[in-house]
Amino acid sequence: RSLSNSLTNLGIRDQYAEAVSQLGFDFEVLVEK
């Protein structure tokens, strides 16, 4: 959760989620861990 909050505060959450998706991972699953 803190990763998601930090990315949101930096204004790069969407870009990070897209990059993670391109690598074959689910961003929502990653931020839950």
Distance bins in CASP14 RR format, pairs under 12 A and 6 or more apart:
PFRMAT RR
TARGET T0000
AUTHOR 0000-0000-0000
RMODE 2
METHOD distances of the structure
MODEL  1
1 7 0 0 0 0 0 1 0 0 0 0 0
1 8 0 0 0 0 0 1 0 0 0 0 0
1 28 0 0 0 0 0 1 0 0 0 0 0
1 30 0 0 0 0 0 1 0 0 0 0 0
1 31 1 0 0 1 0 0 0 0 0 0 0
1 32 1 0 0 1 0 0 0 0 0 0 0
1 33 0 0 0 0 1 0 0 0 0 0 0
2 8 0 0 0 0 0 1 0 0 0 0 0
2 9 0 0 0 0 0 1 0 0 0 0 0
2 31 0 0 0 0 1 0 0 0 0 0 0
2 32 0 0 0 0 0 1 0 0 0 0 0
2 33 0 0 0 0 0 1 0 0 0 0 0
3 9 0 0 0 0 0 1 0 0 0 0 0
3 10 0 0 0 0 0 1 0 0 0 0 0
3 12 0 0 0 0 0 1 0 0 0 0 0
3 13 0 0 0 0 1 0 0 0 0 0 0
3 16 0 0 0 0 1 0 0 0 0 0 0
3 17 0 0 0 0 0 1 0 0 0 0 0
3 20 0 0 0 0 0 1 0 0 0 0 0
3 27 0 0 0 0 1 0 0 0 0 0 0
3 28 0 0 0 0 0 1 0 0 0 0 0
3 29 0 0 0 0 0 1 0 0 0 0 0
3 30 1 0 0 1 0 0 0 0 0 0 0
3 31 1 0 1 0 0 0 0 0 0 0 0
3 32 0 0 0 0 1 0 0 0 0 0 0
3 33 0 0 0 0 1 0 0 0 0 0 0
4 10 0 0 0 0 0 1 0 0 0 0 0
4 11 0 0 0 0 0 1 0 0 0 0 0
4 12 0 0 0 0 0 1 0 0 0 0 0
4 13 1 0 0 1 0 0 0 0 0 0 0
4 14 0 0 0 0 0 1 0 0 0 0 0
4 16 0 0 0 0 1 0 0 0 0 0 0
4 17 0 0 0 0 1 0 0 0 0 0 0
4 20 0 0 0 0 0 1 0 0 0 0 0
4 27 0 0 0 0 1 0 0 0 0 0 0
4 28 0 0 0 0 1 0 0 0 0 0 0
4 29 0 0 0 0 0 1 0 0 0 0 0
4 30 0 0 0 0 1 0 0 0 0 0 0
4 31 1 0 1 0 0 0 0 0 0 0 0
4 32 0 0 0 0 1 0 0 0 0 0 0
4 33 0 0 0 0 0 1 0 0 0 0 0
5 11 0 0 0 0 0 1 0 0 0 0 0
5 13 0 0 0 0 1 0 0 0 0 0 0
5 31 0 0 0 0 1 0 0 0 0 0 0
6 12 0 0 0 0 1 0 0 0 0 0 0
6 13 0 0 0 0 1 0 0 0 0 0 0
6 16 0 0 0 0 1 0 0 0 0 0 0
6 31 0 0 0 0 0 1 0 0 0 0 0
7 13 1 0 1 0 0 0 0 0 0 0 0
7 14 0 0 0 0 1 0 0 0 0 0 0
7 15 0 0 0 0 1 0 0 0 0 0 0
7 16 1 0 1 0 0 0 0 0 0 0 0
7 17 0 0 0 0 1 0 0 0 0 0 0
7 18 0 0 0 0 0 1 0 0 0 0 0
7 19 0 0 0 0 0 1 0 0 0 0 0
7 20 0 0 0 0 0 1 0 0 0 0 0
7 27 0 0 0 0 1 0 0 0 0 0 0
7 30 0 0 0 0 0 1 0 0 0 0 0
7 31 0 0 0 0 1 0 0 0 0 0 0
8 14 0 0 0 0 1 0 0 0 0 0 0
8 15 0 0 0 0 0 1 0 0 0 0 0
8 16 0 0 0 0 1 0 0 0 0 0 0
8 17 0 0 0 0 0 1 0 0 0 0 0
8 31 0 0 0 0 0 1 0 0 0 0 0
10 16 0 0 0 0 1 0 0 0 0 0 0
11 17 0 0 0 0 0 1 0 0 0 0 0
12 18 0 0 0 0 0 1 0 0 0 0 0
12 19 0 0 0 0 1 0 0 0 0 0 0
12 20 0 0 0 0 0 1 0 0 0 0 0
13 19 0 0 0 0 0 1 0 0 0 0 0
13 20 0 0 0 0 0 1 0 0 0 0 0
13 27 0 0 0 0 1 0 0 0 0 0 0
13 28 0 0 0 0 0 1 0 0 0 0 0
13 30 0 0 0 0 0 1 0 0 0 0 0
13 31 0 0 0 0 1 0 0 0 0 0 0
14 20 0 0 0 0 0 1 0 0 0 0 0
14 21 0 0 0 0 0 1 0 0 0 0 0
14 27 0 0 0 0 1 0 0 0 0 0 0
15 21 0 0 0 0 0 1 0 0 0 0 0
15 22 0 0 0 0 0 1 0 0 0 0 0
15 27 0 0 0 0 0 1 0 0 0 0 0
16 22 0 0 0 0 0 1 0 0 0 0 0
16 23 0 0 0 0 0 1 0 0 0 0 0
16 25 0 0 0 0 0 1 0 0 0 0 0
16 27 1 0 0 1 0 0 0 0 0 0 0
16 28 0 0 0 0 0 1 0 0 0 0 0
16 30 0 0 0 0 1 0 0 0 0 0 0
16 31 0 0 0 0 1 0 0 0 0 0 0
17 23 0 0 0 0 0 1 0 0 0 0 0
17 24 0 0 0 0 0 1 0 0 0 0 0
17 25 0 0 0 0 1 0 0 0 0 0 0
17 26 0 0 0 0 1 0 0 0 0 0 0
17 27 1 1 0 0 0 0 0 0 0 0 0
17 28 0 0 0 0 1 0 0 0 0 0 0
17 29 0 0 0 0 0 1 0 0 0 0 0
17 30 0 0 0 0 1 0 0 0 0 0 0
17 31 0 0 0 0 1 0 0 0 0 0 0
18 24 0 0 0 0 0 1 0 0 0 0 0
18 25 0 0 0 0 0 1 0 0 0 0 0
18 27 0 0 0 0 1 0 0 0 0 0 0
19 25 0 0 0 0 1 0 0 0 0 0 0
19 27 0 0 0 0 1 0 0 0 0 0 0
19 30 0 0 0 0 0 1 0 0 0 0 0
20 26 1 0 0 1 0 0 0 0 0 0 0
20 27 1 0 1 0 0 0 0 0 0 0 0
20 28 0 0 0 0 1 0 0 0 0 0 0
20 29 0 0 0 0 1 0 0 0 0 0 0
20 30 1 0 0 1 0 0 0 0 0 0 0
20 31 0 0 0 0 1 0 0 0 0 0 0
21 27 1 0 0 1 0 0 0 0 0 0 0
21 28 0 0 0 0 0 1 0 0 0 0 0
21 29 0 0 0 0 0 1 0 0 0 0 0
21 30 0 0 0 0 0 1 0 0 0 0 0
23 30 0 0 0 0 0 1 0 0 0 0 0
24 30 0 0 0 0 0 1 0 0 0 0 0
25 31 0 0 0 0 0 1 0 0 0 0 0
25 33 0 0 0 0 0 1 0 0 0 0 0
26 32 0 0 0 0 1 0 0 0 0 0 0
26 33 0 0 0 0 0 1 0 0 0 0 0
27 33 0 0 0 0 0 1 0 0 0 0 0
END
